[in-house]
Amino acid sequence: MKIKRINLYHLSAKLPETIGNAKVFFDRRDTLLVEIVGGGLSGWGETWALPAAASSLIESHLAPLVLGQDPQHYRRLWQDMTRAFESRSGVAMMAVAAVDMALHDLAAREREIPLHALLGGARRNSVPTYASGPFFKPNGHPYRDFEREVEGYLRKGFRSIKLRSGFSPSDDAKAALMVRGMIGHEADLMVDFNQSTTPRNAIKTYSLLKAANPLWIEEPTIPMDLDGYRQASAHISTAIAGGETFSGPADFMPFLNAGVMDVLQPDIAICAGLTGVSQVAVLADLFNRPLIPHVWGSIVNFQAALHLTATLTSHRAGGTTPFPYMEFDVGPNPLLDLAGRPKVTAGSTLEVPDEPGLGVDISPGMLEPHLVKFTTLEAN
């Protein structure tokens, strides 16, 4: 099979209300979906952080390297794509991520195997999941709906919750203790500062919510603040998680060498795709750390993360069940609902698909209500 066409879909979906975290509020979800077409099949990829910029780089730098090629050569093509840029960082690796994801999907569909088989084989048929939410809301106390929304997550089958935090130490602690009381001690509670605070303030907040027994504290400072992670790690006794904005495996090395990051959270749509995150998984194995992909964006990135998580090494790292877990963004998101929102089982797990590729079918018609810009690139 040869790749005949690359279609780029910049999507933007308006939300019913404004939501956010301690760092930013937003009223829409944006992403770039990449469709790679060949042999009557389509493979889908995604990058969500800077869709317009990533689209431009795919058009100018990556499409000439991929069009006319065999999607089964995804590893070689990844090397060619990453070497097309002077620096393996930022939006360049986001563009690579989307194309690499689509190449994997297309290669698996051509072989008529699920993506997890292409990645080396699933270790499990279902993956424990946690609800990533609730979100803050503006114009009032940001935690005002937390209790009601957590009750809703529990009714849907979720057991474990990852809270947004960073409003104020006392309010953060009050929310964490309340949610721990709601979920009990046979479930896991995580606390995510979303890069919004300082190490000293994160330490203070942890001291107030320590009785809630969080499984991990996430992003207690800005992403590349190694000294800040050292400071937080010296005073926070539970695990520290981070890395969702990292562009490649090399970004994790200083934190692993310093022993200050316990849970690695690369995002497939940012960290150079499935190939890039697979390299992070090797580092996680070398340093005996669990890897839990950060998941944001549409159903495409969600499915890619689900397949990858099914293949990851198990870790007994303090949770009520062995790692890895699958992050489930439970906020309003029409882009996650494109093919029907994934279902959580009564046991708070997600079933791993056995259908070819990502295990979900996307059609251009599904994207039309949210389409901002469409670009098609043809092989000569």
ABEGO torsion letter per residue (X at the ends): XBBABBBBBBBBBBBABBBEBAABBBABBBBBBBBBBBGGBBBBBBBAABAAAAAAAAAAAAAAAABGBBAAAAAAAAAAAAAABABBBEAAAAAAAAAAAAAAAAAAAAAGBBAAAAAGEBABABBBBBBBOBBBBBGEBAAAAAAAAAAAAAAAGBABBBBBBGABAAAAAAAAAAAAAAAEAABBBBBBAGGABBAAAAAAAAAAAAAAGBABBBGABBAABAAAAAAAAAABABBBBEGAABABAAAAAAAAAAGABABBBBBAAABGEAAAAAAAAAAAAAAGBBBBBBBBEBAAAAAAAAAAAAABBBBBAGBABBOBBBBBBABBBAAAAAAEBBBBBAAGBBBBBABBEAGBBBBAAAAAAABABBBBBBBX
